[in-house]
Amino acid sequence: MSDLAAQVTAALARSALPSVIARGGAIRVTAAGADGVVTLEVTGSPGAALPLASRIEAAVRGAVPQVTAVRLVTPGTGPPGSLPGAADLAEAARQVLDAEVNPAIAAHRGHVTVTGAEHGWIRIRLDGGCQGCALAEVTIRQGIEPLLRARLPAMTGLTDVTDHEAGTDPFFSPEKR
């Protein structure tokens, strides 16, 4: 294990690892490049580490100044290679949403659909209880977007194309804001 990887492992053990383990997950360093980019593999519950992604990166970068970026990956995804095409990026986003987001928001009668991808931008539409929900923006910016960024390094951004005004049965109505 390189010195940088050892420092990151120690920083994780002091900061984020106890919280991740308590939530049913695990994190390990899989790569630490000379450029300061560290790749962390997240296993177990997706909700264990991904909501903490920005906190994990801040803790690692604060403890180990040589670190320039932190990437979270799942087993088998590895570090990014060449940029995928729009169809590949849309399909990858669809798989992540179907496996990790849709089961969670189904409890709110919601569903997220990928409508396309272009130049690294992924377009999503919220349906069911998410369409018109007062917390839809929070769900997107604090849940869906960080998850997709962690899983899909080729992603440039996320665009919500939902017509929220047309929502007929939002889980949290706008009046509850």
Buried (B, 14 or more C-beta within 10 A) or exposed (E): EEEBBEBBBEBBEEBBBEBBBEBEBBBBBBBBBEEBBBBBBBBBBBBBBBBBBEEBBBBBBEBBEBBEBBBBBBEEBEEEEEBBEBEEBBBBBBEBBBEBBBEEBEEBBBBBBBBBBEEBBBBBBBBBBBBBBBBBEEBBEEBBBBBBBBBBBBBBEBBBEBEBEEBEEBBBEEEEE
